Structure formats: structure tokens, C-alpha cells
Amino acid sequence: MLFLINIGTQPIHTERLLLRRFTVADASAAYHNWQNDPVVTRYLTWPAYTSLAPAKTRMALTAASYRQPDVYQWAMQLTDPAATLIGNISVVSHDDDLQTMAIGYVMGQTWWGHGYMPEALRAVIDYLFSGTDVNRIEARHDTHNPNSGKVMHKAGMQFEGVLRQRGLNNTGLCDEAFYAILRSDWTEKHRQND
């Protein structure tokens, strides 16, 4: 049996973003910037929050989870002077035997279309391949949400196919498009860029 080397959630800096651990104090910003928006949560597995209470509970649980070395969950914060919290990106599941991690992400509508999510996803992919022994990083999206697939493609992931009625989200049963990047893909890309 193989076990992934885990380094946990550490800060990641990109050109425009700071990816960092959530704190309990982030509950209000998360709630107001994306968690309460039914448009943002439409294709997610949890409904939009209707009060701040579940956001506080979620932040407390997230902050406590960082004690585990296999938790990878980042708050996405702009590095401009406003330092606004705009979303999150996480490893939502992992399989040690297959050396595979699955990524999920969400971002407030205000910041859609500015390239922040592909920037964050590329940085997380680099972080995981550089610091762990993961071999495959994957992500999936409801086929009615093609913009999420564009994010995956821009981050260097390859489209692998659609599984019909494979997922369940706030819209019901859905077809899911799968994307992935292998360590060998990532290594080759970096070799070409050097």
C-alpha cells in the first residue's frame, strides 16, 4: 500500500493572489462574498447559506482541520491593498493507493472572468506536485457549467471525458466532465519551460 507524502496547507503566493489557511474570522467575508449566493452555489453539493451561522460553523471546522497533514484547503485572497477574500480552493478527496488528489474550487461572482481561478489552480497543482508524491491531480464539473472546464484547461489539465449522470449537485443528477494532469505531464511541461 502506498501513502502520499503530505505537507498540508501552507501559504502560496502568485502574481495577484495569496492562498492561505482560513481562520474563524473569515466567516463573514466568505458568507457575503460567495457562500450566500445561489448563482455561485448552483453547481455545488451544498446550498447557498441563508444566514451567517453555517459559515461560522464551517470556518471553525476548517480551521480545526489544519491539524491534519493531509488537509489542503486555501482561502483565496487578493494581494491588492484591499486584501479581499474571493473564494477557496481545496483538495476535496484523495486516494493514497492511487496517488490521486481531486481539486474543487469556488469563487464569488464579482471576481469571475479575471483569470484568478486558473491562476490559483495552476499554483495549487505546482504546490502539490512539488511537495507531495501525488501522481494524478483531477477535477470535474457539471457539463452545464462549461466555464469551470475552461479553468481546468487553462491550468494545464487535460479533458478526459464525460460520465453521464455521474454527479449530484444543487441542480440534481448531472453529467460530469473530467479533467486531469499527471506528474509526467507536469514534469514535461516544466522541462520545456526551462
C-alpha positions as CSV (number, residue, x, y, z in Angstrom):
1,M,0.0,0.0,0.0
2,L,1.3,3.4,-0.9
3,F,0.9,6.5,1.2
4,L,1.0,10.0,0.0
5,I,3.7,12.3,1.4
6,N,1.6,15.2,2.9
7,I,2.8,18.7,3.6
8,G,-0.5,20.3,4.5
9,T,-1.9,23.7,3.7
10,Q,0.9,26.3,3.6
11,P,0.7,29.8,2.1
12,I,1.1,30.0,-1.7
13,H,1.8,33.4,-3.4
14,T,1.0,34.1,-7.0
15,E,1.2,37.3,-9.1
16,R,-2.2,38.5,-7.8
17,L,-3.2,36.1,-5.0
18,L,-2.3,34.9,-1.6
19,L,-3.6,31.4,-0.9
20,R,-3.7,30.9,2.8
21,R,-5.3,29.0,5.6
22,F,-8.8,30.0,6.6
23,T,-9.4,31.4,10.1
24,V,-12.6,31.7,12.1
25,A,-12.5,35.5,11.4
26,D,-13.0,34.7,7.6
27,A,-16.7,33.6,8.1
28,S,-18.3,36.9,7.4
29,A,-16.3,37.6,4.2
30,A,-16.8,34.0,2.9
31,Y,-20.6,34.3,3.6
32,H,-21.0,37.7,1.9
33,N,-18.6,37.1,-1.0
34,W,-19.8,33.6,-2.2
35,Q,-21.5,31.3,0.3
36,N,-24.8,33.1,0.3
37,D,-25.1,33.4,-3.5
38,P,-27.4,30.8,-5.1
39,V,-25.8,31.5,-8.5
40,V,-22.4,30.7,-7.2
41,T,-23.5,27.5,-5.4
42,R,-25.8,26.3,-8.2
43,Y,-23.4,23.6,-9.3
44,L,-22.1,22.8,-5.9
45,T,-23.1,20.0,-3.5
46,W,-24.1,22.4,-0.7
47,P,-26.9,25.0,-0.9
48,A,-26.3,28.7,-0.5
49,Y,-26.3,29.7,3.1
50,T,-29.2,31.8,4.3
51,S,-27.5,33.0,7.5
52,L,-24.1,33.6,8.9
53,A,-24.3,30.7,11.4
54,P,-23.4,27.9,9.0
55,A,-20.5,30.0,7.6
56,K,-19.1,30.4,11.2
57,T,-19.5,26.6,11.8
58,R,-17.8,25.8,8.5
59,M,-14.9,28.1,9.3
60,A,-14.4,26.7,12.8
61,L,-14.3,23.2,11.4
62,T,-11.9,24.2,8.6
63,A,-9.6,26.0,11.0
64,A,-9.5,22.9,13.3
65,S,-8.9,20.5,10.3
66,Y,-5.5,22.1,9.6
67,R,-4.0,19.9,12.4
68,Q,-4.2,17.0,9.9
69,P,-1.3,17.0,7.5
70,D,-3.5,15.7,4.6
71,V,-5.8,18.7,4.6
72,Y,-5.3,21.1,1.7
73,Q,-7.8,24.0,1.8
74,W,-6.9,27.5,0.9
75,A,-8.7,30.8,1.2
76,M,-8.1,32.9,-1.9
77,Q,-7.2,36.5,-1.1
78,L,-6.3,39.3,-3.5
79,T,-2.9,40.8,-2.8
80,D,-4.0,44.3,-3.7
81,P,-4.3,46.8,-0.9
82,A,-7.9,45.7,-0.2
83,A,-6.8,42.1,0.5
84,T,-10.3,40.9,-0.3
85,L,-11.2,37.2,0.3
86,I,-12.7,36.0,-3.0
87,G,-13.1,32.2,-2.8
88,N,-11.5,28.9,-1.9
89,I,-9.7,26.0,-3.5
90,S,-9.2,22.6,-1.9
91,V,-8.2,19.0,-2.2
92,V,-11.7,17.6,-1.8
93,S,-10.6,13.9,-1.9
94,H,-7.5,11.8,-2.2
95,D,-6.7,8.2,-2.7
96,D,-3.3,7.2,-1.3
97,D,-3.2,3.8,-3.1
98,L,-3.7,5.5,-6.5
99,Q,-1.6,8.6,-5.5
100,T,-4.5,10.8,-6.7
101,M,-6.0,14.0,-5.4
102,A,-9.2,15.7,-6.6
103,I,-9.5,19.5,-6.6
104,G,-12.6,21.6,-6.0
105,Y,-13.0,25.4,-6.0
106,V,-15.5,28.2,-5.7
107,M,-15.2,32.0,-6.2
108,G,-17.6,34.9,-5.7
109,Q,-19.3,36.3,-8.9
110,T,-17.7,39.7,-8.5
111,W,-14.3,38.2,-9.5
112,W,-15.4,35.8,-12.3
113,G,-13.7,36.4,-15.7
114,H,-10.5,37.9,-14.4
115,G,-8.3,34.8,-14.6
116,Y,-8.0,34.4,-10.8
117,M,-9.2,30.8,-10.6
118,P,-6.8,29.4,-13.3
119,E,-4.0,31.3,-11.6
120,A,-4.9,29.7,-8.2
121,L,-5.4,26.2,-9.7
122,R,-2.0,26.3,-11.5
123,A,-0.4,27.3,-8.2
124,V,-2.0,24.5,-6.3
125,I,-1.1,22.0,-8.9
126,D,2.6,23.2,-8.7
127,Y,2.5,23.1,-4.9
128,L,1.1,19.5,-4.8
129,F,3.5,18.1,-7.5
130,S,6.5,19.9,-5.9
131,G,5.7,19.0,-2.3
132,T,3.9,15.6,-2.3
133,D,4.3,12.4,-4.2
134,V,0.9,12.7,-5.8
135,N,0.8,11.2,-9.3
136,R,-2.5,12.4,-10.6
137,I,-4.5,15.6,-9.9
138,E,-8.0,15.6,-11.2
139,A,-11.1,17.8,-11.2
140,R,-14.6,17.5,-12.6
141,H,-17.6,19.8,-13.4
142,D,-21.2,19.7,-14.3
143,T,-21.4,19.8,-18.1
144,H,-23.9,22.7,-17.8
145,N,-21.1,24.7,-16.2
146,P,-18.5,24.8,-19.0
147,N,-16.6,27.8,-17.6
148,S,-15.3,25.5,-14.8
149,G,-13.8,23.3,-17.6
150,K,-12.2,26.3,-19.1
151,V,-10.5,27.0,-15.8
152,M,-9.2,23.4,-15.7
153,H,-7.9,23.6,-19.3
154,K,-6.2,26.9,-18.7
155,A,-4.4,25.4,-15.7
156,G,-2.9,22.7,-17.9
157,M,-5.3,19.8,-17.2
158,Q,-6.5,17.5,-20.0
159,F,-10.1,16.7,-20.7
160,E,-10.6,13.0,-20.3
161,G,-14.3,12.5,-21.0
162,V,-17.9,12.8,-19.7
163,L,-19.6,10.4,-17.4
164,R,-23.4,10.6,-17.8
165,Q,-25.4,11.2,-14.7
166,R,-22.3,10.6,-12.5
167,G,-22.8,13.6,-10.2
168,L,-25.3,15.1,-7.9
169,N,-25.4,18.8,-7.1
170,N,-27.9,21.5,-6.4
171,T,-29.5,21.0,-9.8
172,G,-30.0,17.2,-9.3
173,L,-28.3,14.4,-11.2
174,C,-25.8,15.7,-13.7
175,D,-23.3,14.7,-16.4
176,E,-19.7,15.3,-15.2
177,A,-16.7,16.3,-17.4
178,F,-13.4,15.0,-16.0
179,Y,-10.0,16.7,-16.4
180,A,-6.6,15.6,-15.0
181,I,-2.9,16.2,-15.1
182,L,-0.3,13.6,-14.4
183,R,3.0,14.1,-12.8
184,S,4.7,13.1,-16.1
185,D,2.6,15.9,-17.9
186,W,3.7,18.4,-15.3
187,T,7.3,17.4,-15.4
188,E,7.4,17.5,-19.2
189,K,5.8,21.0,-19.2
190,H,8.4,22.3,-16.7
191,R,11.2,20.7,-18.7
192,Q,10.1,22.5,-21.8
193,N,9.8,25.8,-19.9
194,D,13.4,25.6,-18.5
